[in-house]
Amino acid sequence: MKSFSYTIKDELGIHARPAGNLAKLAKSWKGTSITIEKDGKSVDAAKLIMLMGLGVKCGDTVNVTVEGPDEDNAVKEVEGFMQANL
């Protein structure tokens, strides 16, 4: 299991477009679970509606956990995506 924390810098927080792209990225890692947690609530990053339901705003810190057979590569890609888009 790999994890990291990330503070959202996008002024709109996790909104529709980046959330959709993040969900698509999470789905691409077959057999690898990617979860995002904010304020004690944890959701599957591959589920767009659940991801949007977290209500993540600019300045919020989320914890991302990646678990599975290819977690080393997946965590690097997810962290890079968040730095570039959120």
C-alpha positions in Angstrom: 0.0 0.0 0.0 1.3 3.4 -1.0 -0.2 6.8 0.1 0.4 10.5 -0.1 -1.3 13.7 0.9 -2.0 16.5 -1.5 -3.4 20.0 -0.9 -5.7 21.2 -3.7 -4.4 24.3 -5.5 -7.1 24.6 -8.2 -9.4 27.5 -7.3 -12.4 25.4 -8.1 -11.3 22.4 -6.1 -12.1 18.9 -7.6 -14.7 19.9 -10.1 -16.3 18.0 -13.0 -13.5 17.9 -15.6 -10.5 17.0 -13.5 -12.7 14.6 -11.4 -13.8 12.8 -14.6 -10.2 12.5 -15.8 -9.1 11.3 -12.4 -11.8 8.7 -12.3 -10.8 7.6 -15.8 -7.2 7.3 -14.7 -8.2 5.3 -11.6 -10.2 2.9 -13.7 -7.2 2.3 -16.0 -5.3 0.6 -13.3 -7.0 -2.9 -13.3 -6.7 -4.7 -10.0 -5.3 -1.6 -8.2 -7.5 0.2 -5.8 -7.2 4.0 -5.6 -9.1 5.8 -2.8 -9.3 9.4 -1.8 -10.0 10.5 1.7 -11.1 13.9 3.1 -12.3 14.6 6.6 -12.6 10.9 7.5 -14.7 10.1 4.4 -13.0 7.7 1.9 -14.2 7.1 -1.6 -13.2 5.0 -4.6 -11.4 7.4 -7.0 -12.8 5.5 -10.0 -16.4 6.5 -9.1 -17.0 10.0 -10.4 -20.2 10.7 -8.4 -18.6 9.6 -5.1 -15.5 11.7 -5.9 -17.6 14.8 -6.6 -19.5 14.1 -3.4 -16.5 14.7 -1.3 -16.9 18.4 -2.0 -13.1 19.1 -2.1 -12.3 22.8 -2.4 -9.2 24.8 -3.0 -6.9 24.6 0.1 -8.3 21.2 1.3 -5.9 18.4 1.8 -6.8 14.9 0.7 -5.1 11.6 1.4 -4.7 9.3 -1.5 -4.1 5.5 -1.0 -3.1 3.1 -3.8 -3.2 -0.6 -3.2 -2.6 -3.4 -5.7 -0.1 -5.2 -7.9 1.1 -2.1 -9.7 0.8 0.4 -6.9 4.3 1.8 -7.3 3.6 3.0 -10.9 0.0 4.0 -10.1 0.8 6.2 -7.2 3.4 8.1 -9.3 0.9 8.6 -12.1 -1.9 9.7 -9.8 0.4 12.1 -7.9 1.6 13.6 -11.1 -1.9 14.0 -12.4 -2.9 15.8 -9.2 0.1 18.2 -9.4 -0.6 19.0 -13.0 -4.4 19.4 -12.8 -5.4 20.1 -9.2 
